[in-house]
Amino acid sequence: GAVVSQHPSWVICKSGTSVKIECRSLDFQATTMFWYRQFPKQSLMLMATSNEGSKATYEQGVEKDKFLINHASLTLSTLTVTSAHPEDSSFYICSARAGKQFFGPGTRLTVL
Amino acid sequence: SQELEQSPQSLIVQEGKNLTINCTSSKTLYGLYWYKQKYGEGLIFLMMLQKGGEEKSHEKITAKLDEKKQQSSLHITASQPSHAGIYLCGADKGSQGNLIFGKGTKLSVKP
């Protein structure tokens, strides 16, 4: 099946700094990628839809200025958490569709 | 808005026993997905169901979508410790292909 990778797999940062997470489709092109967030013992919640060459579509309640999404190519979408705070600590997962929806392995963000 | 409700929330079974996890939607399902997740890891695709009455099997896992396309069940036969994890059902939310998820069912299998 199709492979989606994420980098880094985990990151620890200080409050107030920005963190960039990459999502790549390794063996297929994805005009659309999705970013989800998962808090401990919770389900995945869609944050935004990343569209290649255009602006991302954010779900209600997700701050677009805080979670910057750039879909620069057909195989790469990046999520930048700006001015991170401890409440942003979470598990971030991206996905891309190739028939079925394939998920990356996730990135665990811890903000101290 | 559409919601997916999974039951049970958690399940502990003895190795070798059968079990069933249910996923109920508040609206008609046009694409129902089952994923398995180990805590802190990505999602592993298990099965996708689209047609009412559809049933798919892979190894010891069988998933069904009812005729009305509002409920799906995931059945594991002769469970093994390797089946342990969190099972999530997801449904197509919009035309762009994003999914909404149920809250998951945590499965533990006792050796």
Boltz contact constraints between the chains, C-beta under 6 A:
constraints:
  - contact:
      token1: [A, 32]
      token2: [B, 96]
      max_distance: 6.0
  - contact:
      token1: [A, 34]
      token2: [B, 98]
      max_distance: 6.0
  - contact:
      token1: [A, 43]
      token2: [B, 101]
      max_distance: 6.0
  - contact:
      token1: [A, 43]
      token2: [B, 103]
      max_distance: 6.0
  - contact:
      token1: [A, 43]
      token2: [B, 104]
      max_distance: 6.0
  - contact:
      token1: [A, 44]
      token2: [B, 101]
      max_distance: 6.0
  - contact:
      token1: [A, 46]
      token2: [B, 98]
      max_distance: 6.0
  - contact:
      token1: [A, 49]
      token2: [B, 96]
      max_distance: 6.0
  - contact:
      token1: [A, 49]
      token2: [B, 98]
      max_distance: 6.0
  - contact:
      token1: [A, 97]
      token2: [B, 97]
      max_distance: 6.0
  - contact:
      token1: [A, 100]
      token2: [B, 45]
      max_distance: 6.0
  - contact:
      token1: [A, 100]
      token2: [B, 48]
      max_distance: 6.0
  - contact:
      token1: [A, 103]
      token2: [B, 42]
      max_distance: 6.0
  - contact:
      token1: [A, 103]
      token2: [B, 43]
      max_distance: 6.0
  - contact:
      token1: [A, 104]
      token2: [B, 42]
      max_distance: 6.0
  - contact:
      token1: [A, 105]
      token2: [B, 42]
      max_distance: 6.0
  - contact:
      token1: [A, 106]
      token2: [B, 42]
      max_distance: 6.0
